[in-house]
């Protein structure tokens, strides 16, 4: 279904293409536009849906369809996944616990990375961070590098830090913007020094209210914005647009996150 004629949803953000405006309305906040951060460059008229899958082609960029998975998707038939048009997969490699802070390998990572690569699906990885400082972020990055060194990882290695909102005892409940940004930089520096492509994952709340994006411009961004084609004001390189997708090769009762990549990292 074409979305070309759908109106801009003003309560989520100001229209991306009105560049002369210097304010962004997000929820109940009015934010100054960061002039030092590149704007969202994608043409809203170049997005369209076929079923529940989002496509983008503006004549120069033909976005690539992918998924992100973890233990939650259970056993995956990667040959069928590949046959359903999936060209890349972002695999959860592990996480740091929100209470005690222990680093844990995702139960299905090894099966997923081997299966995806054998089927010809390009692979990136993300680590679910709960780092509280730069030292913990570097520890997480080095742990990731120890795991992936034996695999052909061509898509980004991602710092995915999220709040456990309302969870008593969550070690991240009082995280501040400066510390979070410094953790992302520390993680990405270690990944980049090892020769991989670092990336930072965030939703609009983290992107607008917590991360200082001007400090992260060396790294690519993976935006989570669900539903409508994205109106996040600033530029990004990958988009997670659905948590409720269905893909062949994954149990039909299990939903999967759907993504577009505006960069073919396999050619970099």
N, C-alpha and C positions, 0 to 999 in steps of 0.2 A: 504494500500500500504506500503510495506516495505521501510524503509529509511536507511537500513544498509549500502548501497553502496554510499550514497550521500557524497560529499566532505565537509570538514570543510570550513566554510566561514571565511576566515582569516581577512577580514576587520572589522569584528565585535569583535573578540577577538582571542587571541592565542589559539591553541588547548589545551583543558582542561587536556589531559593526558600526556602532555610533562612537567612533574613536575620539570625537571632540569632548565627550563627557569625561569627567575626572572622578566620578563616584560610582561605586558598586553597591547595590542594595542586596544584602544577603541575610535572609531571615529577618531579624529585628535590628540588624546592624547596617550602618552606612559606612563604607570603607573607601578610603582614597585609592585610586588606581595607582599601582606601582609602575611608574614610567620606565623603570630600568628592567622590567620583566617583559619579554616578548608577548604580544597578544595572541589569543586564539586565532590561528590563520585559516581555519578550515571553513569552507563554503557550506552553509546550512542547506542550500539547495542541492548539494551534491550527495546528501544522504538519502537513502530510501530503505524501506523494509520489504522483505519477502518472507511472509510468515512472521516468525519471531526473530529473524536474523536481520541485522543491520548491515548495510553496505555503504561504501563511500568511494566515489570516483569523480574527481574534478577535472579529468583530462591529463593531469600530471601525476597525481597520487591515486593509485588504486589500492585501497586498504586491504590488508591481509586478515583472513578470518582465523581466529584461534580460540583456545579455551584455557582456563586455569583450573587445576585439580589438586586434590589432596587425598588423605585417607577417606574423606567423606564420600568419595565416588566409588570406593571399594574396588573390586577387580575390573579392569578395563581391557577390552579387546581393541588394541591400538590399530590393527589392520582395518577394522570397521570404522574406527574414528577417522583414519586417513581417508577412507573411501567416501566419507560424508563431508568432505571439503575442508577439514581441519588441517591447516598448514603449519601451525605452531602451537606449542603447549607450554604454559608456565606452570611448573611443578613446585608445590610446596616441599621444600627440602627439610624444614624443621621449624622449631619455635622455641622461644624462651618462655617458661611458665610465668604466669601473671602474679603468682604469690611468692614462691620460693626462688624463682629466677633460674631454674635449671634448664640447660639447653637439651632438647630432645629431637631425635631424628623422626621425621614423619614415617608412620608405619608402612606406607606404600611407596615411598620415594624410589627405592632401588628397583622394584618391579616396574614402576611407571617410567623411569628414565631409560631402562633397558628396552622396554616394550615400545616406547615412543620412537626411540632412535632406530630400532630394528625395522619399524614400519615406515621410516622416512619422514617422520614428523620432526620439525625443528624444535629444539628445547631451550627454554630458559628456566631459571629457578627463582623462587622468592623465599625469603626467611621472615617469619613472623616474629618481629623484634618486640622485646619489652625492655630494651636497654634504658638505663637511667643516667648513663654518662658515656663519654667517649671511649673509655677503657672497655666497657661492656660491649659497645658497638664494634670495636676492633676485634674483641674476642669472638663475637658472632661471625664477623666476616672471615676471620681465619679458620673458624670451624667449618664454614661453608666451603672454603677453598680446599680444605683437606678432603671433603667428601666428593667434590666435583672434578678433581684433577684427572680422574680416569675416564671421564665422559666428554663427548664432543658437544659442549655447551656453546651454541652460536647466538642464542637470544640473551637478553640481559640477565644479570644477577641483581635481584631487587631487594631493597630495604623496605620492608612492609611493617611499619610501626602503627599500632592502633590502640586507642583507649579501651579499657574494659569499663564502660560507663555504668555507674551505679553498683559495681561489684565490691562489696566490703573486702578490704585487705588487698586490693589490686595495687601492686607496687608502683604503677604508673599514674595513679589518680591525680597527683599534684605536678605532673610534668609541665614545664613552661616552654615557651616558644624558642628562646635562645638555646636551651639545653637540647631540645628535640632537633633543632637544625644542626647543632654541632654533632649530635649522634649520627645523623644522616651523612654528614660530610665525612666523619671518621670511618664509617662503614664503606662508603663509596671510594674513598682514597685507597683503602686496602684492596678492594676488588679491582680498581683500575690499575694499581701498581702490579697486580698479578696478570694483567693482560686481558681481563674480561671487561664487558660493557656494563657499568653500574647504572642503576635506575632507582628512582624513589617513587613509591606508590602512595597515593593519598586520595581521600574523598574531598568534596568541596569544603567541608568544615575544616579539615586539616590544612588544605591549600590556602584558604582565605584567612583563617584565624590563628594558625599555629606556625606553620613553616614560614620562614623568611625565604621566599622563592628566589629573591635576588642573590642569596648566598649559595644557591644550588644550581646555578645556570650551567655549570660544567657538565651536569648530569641530565639524563633524559627523565621525563616524567610519565608515570602511568596513572591516569585519572580514572577514578571510579565515579561515574555519574549514570544513574539508572534511568531507564524509560526513554524520554525524548532524546533526540540528538543533542549533544552537549552544548551548553551555553556558558560553561566555565570561561571566565574572561581571559585567562592566560593560556599560553600554548602548552601542548602536551604531545606525546609521541605514541602512546598506546592508550586505548580506551576500554575499560570494563563497563559494559552497558547492560548486562542482565545477570541476575542470580538464578534465573528460572529456566535456563535453556535445556534443550534435549538434543542429544547427539547419539548417533548410532555407535554401538560398542560400549556404551555406558548404560547400566540398568535403567530401563524406561521409567522406573519409579523414583530415580535419583536425579535431581536437578544439578545443572552444571553452570558455572559462570562462562559467559560469552564475551569475547574481546575482538577488537580491531587493532591492528598495528599499522601505523602510517609510515613505518620504516621497515624495509626488508633487511633485518639484521643478519640474515644468513649470508648476505652479499658483502657485508662490511668486514 
